[in-house]
Amino acid sequence: MNKMKILYDVVKAFKNKEVISGVFTADVKKDETSIFTMTSQFAKNVLTGQRKATINTQLDYDGKTLHSVGDAKFGGHEGHGFHHGMGHRMGHGMGGRGCTMREKFGRLTFMLGVLNALEVTEDQDNTLVLTLNSVNLPDEAKAIVQERLRHGGCRHSGHGFIHEFSGLTELDFTLSVVIDESCNIKKAAGSVSGIRKDDQQGHTLRGSVEVIFDDKEQEQQCC
């Protein structure tokens, strides 16, 4: 199967949606103890940028316990700063100003390595499953992912459990996306695991996320 054609069709179908909605779940475990869980039922109007979500969060980390349930609504302009900041960082991180030709080719090699490692399978109901497994990535690509995790954890060092991911060794991760015959994403899931040493003691850290998208666009406006 042509991976580029599949990705193009998926992005095109996603772009043509007016409302994107579904359920997002996340879970983080240290050894066998769950330290963070979150469930969010969300909807976003692609045309206006308006978003709403019902979020249920449970945190049990470093002697602190927190349980929060609430609704959140955002207007079309409230995410501008976030996207601008992300775009600014991505511009520098993916070949922006000051990036040498060697670095640009390195990032191109990374993207091609990811594409080459991407596996496509077809189920009997004509759904496609895209799978990316870290064991299939070249060592150079794995090193880049490790570095991204390390820097991400350092940037969020004040955010409690998030910094735990910055020092992972024996890193293993998977990503899977289920696509229906109309090129709509039905489900996306990812997991990451590794060993983090804390006071000379090794701990197993596991994180998983899943997004299940609604089959049909919701009729109500996201406002």
Secondary structure as GFF3:
##gff-version 3
##sequence-region A 1 223
A	DSSP	alpha_helix	3	15	.	.	.	ID=ss1
A	DSSP	beta_strand	19	30	.	.	.	ID=ss2
A	DSSP	beta_strand	33	45	.	.	.	ID=ss3
A	DSSP	beta_strand	51	61	.	.	.	ID=ss4
A	DSSP	beta_strand	64	74	.	.	.	ID=ss5
A	DSSP	alpha_helix	80	93	.	.	.	ID=ss6
A	DSSP	alpha_helix	101	117	.	.	.	ID=ss7
A	DSSP	beta_strand	119	122	.	.	.	ID=ss8
A	DSSP	beta_strand	128	133	.	.	.	ID=ss9
A	DSSP	three_ten_helix	134	136	.	.	.	ID=ss10
A	DSSP	alpha_helix	139	155	.	.	.	ID=ss11
A	DSSP	three_ten_helix	160	167	.	.	.	ID=ss12
A	DSSP	beta_strand	169	179	.	.	.	ID=ss13
A	DSSP	beta_strand	185	198	.	.	.	ID=ss14
A	DSSP	beta_strand	201	213	.	.	.	ID=ss15
###
